[in-house]
Structure formats: structure tokens, C-alpha cells
């Protein structure tokens, strides 16, 4: 399984996180151009369904390290195992999702392998020299820099929502179970004694097809309720900028942007959002963006497909009424 690209797929409760499937899209394009295989790597417990899903979404082969000891993410163990896999199979590149765990794992593995690592990648391509050029936001997302990593393997963390996952289809692929690979005792510097699951509102913004988001322009918690009403009517999910969250109108689980979640729905409706860079970088990958703002010069209109200049407290109720009429 040499001459390959590793796509490291993070799992939660046995299911692959969306960014894992998304990374397969650019990985397969680069692999095809360089005559490589795309290999999904799964570390965890109870990975049979996840391995099958990886194949269905386009992986040429799957490597699993399946053990109850890896049921919960642990930095030392995961880094040691992934580094051992990389040393055995010698992949040309390793892509890891830019999730909280992924951002912790990637630099640890890079240090073990003596490799460079591009961070928070939003685009990638082969340059004229046949090397992978990564596009990464820098200076708070105000500038997009193109980076080439001069190491082997090339490593990168990839932002969720930056790429579109393929349509799944039933496929049968080779699955290699690396049961013998385990970390050395000296690699383990910490031990998880207990894990406490935080009880919080579950909001699946990353997988939503429709998101209706509200910003400071909604004015109050009572007004913000209109955002939820429109989202419910469209079968979507409620998003928010930092201002409504800090004002206590909605929980932090709904925050979109650099300090929140990165999303790429089919439809994104921005209500009373000015369009600060910190927010826009979190939703600019949406397929279709509708913006409502009373300021015709608001930056949000620069990224919107449709801009509505008007008071959100007048526009949203009219939208709700018209949608109800259409469905009557």
C-alpha cells in the first residue's frame, strides 16, 4: 500500500466526522494526478461501519487500528500510532481534519516524522513543479497564503466545509487491520483516568443543508426568535455571530466563524449580519447566500448571491408569510 496519500478520518461514537469524507475529494484528485492511492486511516474502537463508509465515499483502501483502548481520543497514543503507520507505509501526504482533536494530533505527528504541516487548509492543488500548494488563511483570515511544504510526508490540517464530499456508492475496498501497531510505553506521558461528557445543546451546523443565521442587527432576544421561526419553516438550523451569543440571545453552540464552526450549507440566510471577516470565513463556502441588512454598504453583500436591503424586522416576517402561502 505504498505510493499513497493518508486521509485520517476522525470518528465519534463509531461514525466518521464529515470533514473526513470531504478530505477524500481533493486527496483523490491529487492522487489521480500523481498515480497514488487514497488510503483512509481510522484509529478507534468499533470501526467496521466507518471503514465501509470510507470506501463508499471514495477511499481506494482503508487501514484500521481498532481497539477498545482507542475508544476515546488520547494525544500520545493516537500520535504514536499514526506516526508508526506513516513510517511503515511511507505515504507522500497525510491529511487530517482541522477539528479540535485534529489540530492537536497533526503537529505531534509532524514532530515525530520531522515533517512540515500546513494549517487550516481551505484549498489545494498541484503547482507547476508537481508539488501540493495549500491555501491557508492568515492574519485573522484577512489574507489567503499559498504554502508548499518541503518535507516527506507532506502534512496538512484541512478545514471542514472547504471541500464537497462525493456522493456515496456501495463499493468493496481492501481493509487492512493493523492490530499489531501500538504505542511504546515511553511514548505515553498522560493517562485518561475518567471522561465526563458535557451536557449541552446539540447543534449539527456542519451537516445542515439550510442555515438561517442572525447577527447584532436582530436587536434583541425577542427579535432573534424570528430567525428560529424562519429556520424551522425551511427545515434548517439556527446559526449566529458572536454578538447574539455574548448578549445571551442564543447558546454558543450556534456560533459560526473563526471562533465558532465552519459551515457550507446549500442555503445560508444572513439576517442582520454586517459581514465581519471573522464570521464570513466561517460561511463563505455556502452554495447560495442570501443577506438581509439595512446598510447597503455592509460587507456581507460582497459574498452574497442575493442581497436584500431593508429592515430585518420587516423582511423576515414577509418571507415567513410568503413561504407559508406557497405551502398552503
C-alpha positions as CSV (number, residue, x, y, z in Angstrom):
1,X,0.0,0.0,0.0
2,X,2.9,2.3,-0.7
3,X,2.7,5.3,-3.0
4,X,-0.4,6.7,-1.3
5,X,-2.0,9.6,0.5
6,X,-3.3,9.1,4.0
7,X,-6.6,10.7,4.8
8,X,-7.0,10.4,8.6
9,X,-10.7,10.1,9.5
10,X,-11.8,11.1,13.0
11,X,-14.7,9.2,14.4
12,X,-17.3,10.0,17.1
13,X,-19.3,7.0,18.5
14,X,-18.2,4.9,15.6
15,X,-19.3,7.4,12.9
16,X,-16.9,9.3,10.7
17,X,-16.9,13.1,11.1
18,X,-17.9,14.9,7.9
19,X,-14.5,16.5,7.3
20,X,-13.1,13.0,6.8
21,X,-15.3,12.4,3.8
22,X,-14.7,15.9,2.5
23,X,-10.9,15.5,2.5
24,X,-11.3,12.5,0.2
25,X,-12.3,14.8,-2.7
26,X,-9.0,16.8,-3.0
27,X,-7.0,13.7,-2.0
28,X,-8.4,11.7,-4.8
29,X,-7.8,14.5,-7.3
30,X,-4.1,14.8,-6.3
31,X,-3.7,11.0,-6.1
32,X,-5.0,10.6,-9.6
33,X,-2.6,13.2,-11.0
34,X,0.4,11.6,-9.2
35,X,-0.7,8.0,-9.7
36,X,-1.2,7.4,-6.0
37,X,-3.8,5.5,-3.9
38,X,-6.0,7.3,-1.5
39,X,-6.0,5.4,1.8
40,X,-8.4,6.2,4.7
41,X,-6.9,5.8,8.2
42,X,-9.1,5.0,11.1
43,X,-8.0,4.8,14.7
44,X,-10.6,4.0,17.4
45,X,-13.0,1.3,18.5
46,X,-15.8,-0.5,16.6
47,X,-14.7,0.8,13.2
48,X,-16.4,-1.7,10.8
49,X,-19.2,0.7,9.7
50,X,-16.7,3.6,9.5
51,X,-14.4,1.6,7.3
52,X,-17.2,0.7,5.0
53,X,-18.4,4.3,4.8
54,X,-14.8,5.4,3.9
55,X,-14.8,3.1,1.0
56,X,-18.3,4.2,-0.2
57,X,-17.1,7.8,-0.2
58,X,-14.2,7.0,-2.4
59,X,-11.2,5.7,-0.5
60,X,-9.1,3.2,-2.5
61,X,-8.2,1.3,0.6
62,X,-8.7,1.5,4.4
63,X,-6.3,1.0,7.3
64,X,-7.9,0.5,10.7
65,X,-6.3,0.3,14.2
66,X,-9.3,-1.0,16.1
67,X,-9.0,-1.5,19.8
68,X,-11.1,-0.5,22.8
69,X,-8.0,1.3,24.1
70,X,-8.5,3.9,21.4
71,X,-12.2,4.4,22.1
72,X,-11.5,8.0,23.3
73,X,-9.1,10.3,21.7
74,X,-5.7,10.5,23.6
75,X,-2.9,12.6,22.2
76,X,0.0,10.4,23.0
77,X,-1.5,7.1,21.8
78,X,-3.0,8.4,18.6
79,X,0.1,10.4,17.6
80,X,2.4,7.3,18.2
81,X,0.1,5.0,16.3
82,X,-0.3,7.4,13.3
83,X,3.5,8.0,13.2
84,X,4.1,4.3,13.2
85,X,1.7,3.8,10.3
86,X,3.4,6.6,8.4
87,X,6.8,5.0,8.9
88,X,5.5,1.6,7.8
89,X,3.6,2.7,4.6
90,X,5.6,5.9,3.7
91,X,2.7,8.0,2.4
92,X,3.5,11.0,0.3
93,X,1.0,13.2,2.2
94,X,-1.1,13.0,5.3
95,X,-4.4,15.0,5.6
96,X,-6.1,15.5,9.0
97,X,-9.3,17.3,9.6
98,X,-8.9,20.7,11.4
99,X,-11.1,19.7,14.3
100,X,-10.0,20.4,17.9
101,X,-8.6,16.8,18.0
102,X,-7.0,17.1,14.6
103,X,-5.3,20.4,15.4
104,X,-3.8,18.7,18.5
105,X,-2.8,15.5,16.6
106,X,-1.2,16.9,13.4
107,X,1.7,18.9,14.9
108,X,2.5,16.0,17.3
109,X,2.8,13.5,14.4
110,X,4.6,16.1,12.2
111,X,7.2,16.5,15.0
112,X,7.7,12.7,15.3
113,X,8.2,12.4,11.5
114,X,10.3,15.6,11.1
115,X,7.6,16.8,8.6
116,X,6.2,20.3,7.9
117,X,2.5,20.8,8.3
118,X,0.2,23.4,6.6
119,X,-2.7,24.5,8.9
120,X,-6.4,25.1,8.3
121,X,-6.2,24.5,4.6
122,X,-9.1,25.8,2.5
123,X,-7.9,24.8,-1.0
124,X,-5.1,22.7,-2.5
125,X,-3.7,22.0,-6.0
126,X,-0.6,20.7,-7.7
127,X,1.7,23.5,-8.8
128,X,3.9,23.6,-11.9
129,X,6.6,21.6,-10.1
130,X,4.1,18.9,-9.2
131,X,4.1,19.8,-5.5
132,X,1.0,20.3,-3.4
133,X,0.2,24.0,-2.9
134,X,-2.0,24.6,0.1
135,X,-4.2,27.7,0.5
136,X,-4.3,28.8,4.2
137,X,-5.9,31.9,5.8
138,X,-3.5,34.0,7.8
139,X,-3.7,37.3,9.8
140,X,-7.1,36.5,11.2
141,X,-8.4,35.3,7.8
142,X,-7.8,38.6,6.1
143,X,-5.2,37.2,3.7
144,X,-5.0,33.8,1.9
145,X,-1.5,32.5,1.6
146,X,-0.3,29.7,-0.7
147,X,2.1,27.3,1.1
148,X,4.3,24.5,-0.2
149,X,5.5,22.0,2.5
150,X,9.1,20.9,1.7
151,X,9.0,17.5,3.5
152,X,8.1,13.9,3.0
153,X,5.4,13.2,4.0
154,X,3.6,16.5,3.3
155,X,1.2,17.1,6.2
156,X,-1.9,19.4,6.4
157,X,-4.9,20.0,8.6
158,X,-8.0,20.7,6.4
159,X,-10.8,23.0,7.3
160,X,-14.3,21.4,7.5
161,X,-16.6,22.7,4.8
162,X,-13.8,23.7,2.5
163,X,-14.5,20.8,0.1
164,X,-17.6,19.0,-1.0
165,X,-17.8,15.3,-0.2
166,X,-18.7,12.9,-3.0
167,X,-22.0,11.1,-3.4
168,X,-21.6,7.7,-1.7
169,X,-22.0,4.5,-3.6
170,X,-21.7,0.9,-2.5
171,X,-18.1,-0.2,-3.1
172,X,-15.9,-3.0,-1.8
173,X,-12.3,-1.9,-0.9
174,X,-9.4,-3.5,0.8
175,X,-9.4,-3.1,4.6
176,X,-6.1,-3.7,6.4
177,X,-6.4,-4.2,10.1
178,X,-3.2,-3.2,11.9
179,X,-3.8,-4.9,15.2
180,X,-0.1,-5.2,16.0
181,X,0.7,-1.5,15.9
182,X,0.6,0.1,19.4
183,X,2.5,2.9,21.1
184,X,5.7,2.2,23.0
185,X,5.5,2.7,26.8
186,X,7.8,5.7,26.7
187,X,5.5,7.4,24.2
188,X,2.7,7.6,26.8
189,X,3.1,10.6,29.0
190,X,-0.5,11.1,30.1
191,X,-3.3,8.7,31.0
192,X,-7.1,9.3,30.8
193,X,-8.5,8.4,34.2
194,X,-12.1,9.5,33.6
195,X,-14.1,11.2,30.9
196,X,-17.0,13.5,31.7
197,X,-19.4,14.2,28.9
198,X,-20.6,17.8,28.8
199,X,-24.4,18.1,28.7
200,X,-25.0,20.8,26.2
201,X,-27.3,21.7,23.4
202,X,-26.6,19.5,20.3
203,X,-26.4,21.6,17.2
204,X,-25.3,20.0,13.9
205,X,-24.4,23.0,11.9
206,X,-21.7,21.3,9.9
207,X,-24.1,18.9,8.2
208,X,-27.0,21.2,7.7
209,X,-28.3,21.9,4.2
210,X,-30.1,25.1,5.3
211,X,-28.8,27.6,7.9
212,X,-30.5,30.8,9.0
213,X,-28.1,33.0,11.0
214,X,-28.7,36.1,13.0
215,X,-26.4,38.9,14.0
216,X,-26.3,42.0,16.1
217,X,-28.8,43.6,13.8
218,X,-31.6,41.5,15.1
219,X,-31.6,43.9,18.1
220,X,-32.9,41.7,20.9
221,X,-33.6,38.1,22.1
222,X,-37.3,38.6,21.2
223,X,-36.4,39.6,17.7
224,X,-33.9,36.8,17.3
225,X,-36.8,34.4,17.7
226,X,-37.8,35.3,14.1
227,X,-34.5,33.7,13.0
228,X,-35.5,30.4,14.6
229,X,-39.0,30.6,13.1
230,X,-37.6,31.0,9.6
231,X,-35.1,28.2,10.1
232,X,-37.8,25.9,11.4
233,X,-40.0,26.7,8.4
234,X,-37.2,25.9,6.0
235,X,-36.2,22.7,7.9
236,X,-32.9,24.3,8.7
237,X,-30.6,25.1,11.7
238,X,-30.1,28.4,13.5
239,X,-26.7,30.0,13.4
240,X,-25.3,33.2,14.9
241,X,-22.4,35.6,15.0
242,X,-20.6,36.3,18.3
243,X,-22.7,39.3,19.2
244,X,-26.0,37.5,19.9
245,X,-24.2,34.8,21.8
246,X,-22.4,37.3,24.1
247,X,-25.7,39.1,24.6
248,X,-27.3,35.8,25.8
249,X,-29.8,35.5,22.9
250,X,-28.7,32.0,22.0
251,X,-26.1,29.5,23.1
252,X,-22.5,29.3,21.9
253,X,-23.2,26.0,20.2
254,X,-24.7,28.0,17.3
255,X,-21.7,30.3,16.7
256,X,-20.4,30.4,13.1
257,X,-17.0,31.9,12.3
258,X,-13.3,31.6,13.1
259,X,-14.0,31.2,16.8
260,X,-17.1,29.0,16.1
261,X,-17.9,26.4,13.4
262,X,-17.1,26.4,9.8
263,X,-20.2,25.6,7.6
264,X,-21.0,25.1,4.0
265,X,-24.8,24.5,3.6
266,X,-26.7,24.6,0.3
267,X,-28.5,27.7,1.6
268,X,-27.3,30.3,4.1
269,X,-29.5,33.2,5.1
270,X,-27.7,36.0,6.9
271,X,-30.1,38.2,9.0
272,X,-28.8,41.4,10.4
273,X,-25.2,40.3,9.9
274,X,-22.7,43.0,8.8
275,X,-20.2,40.6,7.4
276,X,-17.1,40.9,9.5
277,X,-14.2,38.8,8.3
278,X,-14.3,36.6,11.4
279,X,-17.8,35.5,10.5
280,X,-17.5,35.4,6.7
281,X,-14.6,33.0,6.8
282,X,-16.9,30.5,8.6
283,X,-19.7,30.5,5.9
284,X,-18.2,31.7,2.7
285,X,-18.2,28.2,1.3
286,X,-22.0,28.0,1.3
287,X,-23.6,27.2,-2.1
288,X,-26.1,30.0,-2.0
289,X,-26.0,33.0,0.3
290,X,-29.0,35.4,0.9
291,X,-28.2,38.5,3.0
292,X,-30.6,40.9,4.7
293,X,-29.2,44.2,6.1
294,X,-30.4,47.7,6.2
295,X,-26.9,49.0,5.3
296,X,-26.5,48.8,1.6
297,X,-22.7,49.0,2.1
298,X,-22.5,46.1,4.5
299,X,-19.6,43.8,3.6
300,X,-21.9,40.8,3.7
301,X,-23.3,41.8,0.4
302,X,-19.8,41.2,-1.2
303,X,-20.2,37.5,-0.7
304,X,-24.0,37.2,-1.1
305,X,-25.7,35.8,-4.2
306,X,-28.8,37.8,-3.3
307,X,-28.8,40.9,-1.2
308,X,-31.9,42.4,0.4
309,X,-31.5,46.0,1.6
310,X,-34.1,46.5,4.4
311,X,-35.1,46.2,8.0
312,X,-34.8,42.5,9.0
313,X,-37.8,43.0,11.3
314,X,-39.9,43.8,8.2
315,X,-38.3,41.5,5.7
316,X,-38.2,38.2,7.7
317,X,-41.9,38.3,8.7
318,X,-42.8,38.9,5.0
319,X,-40.6,36.0,4.0
320,X,-42.2,33.7,6.5
321,X,-45.7,34.8,5.4
322,X,-44.9,34.2,1.7
323,X,-43.3,30.7,2.4
324,X,-46.5,29.8,4.3
325,X,-48.7,30.9,1.5
326,X,-46.6,28.8,-1.0
327,X,-47.0,25.7,1.1
328,X,-50.7,26.2,1.9
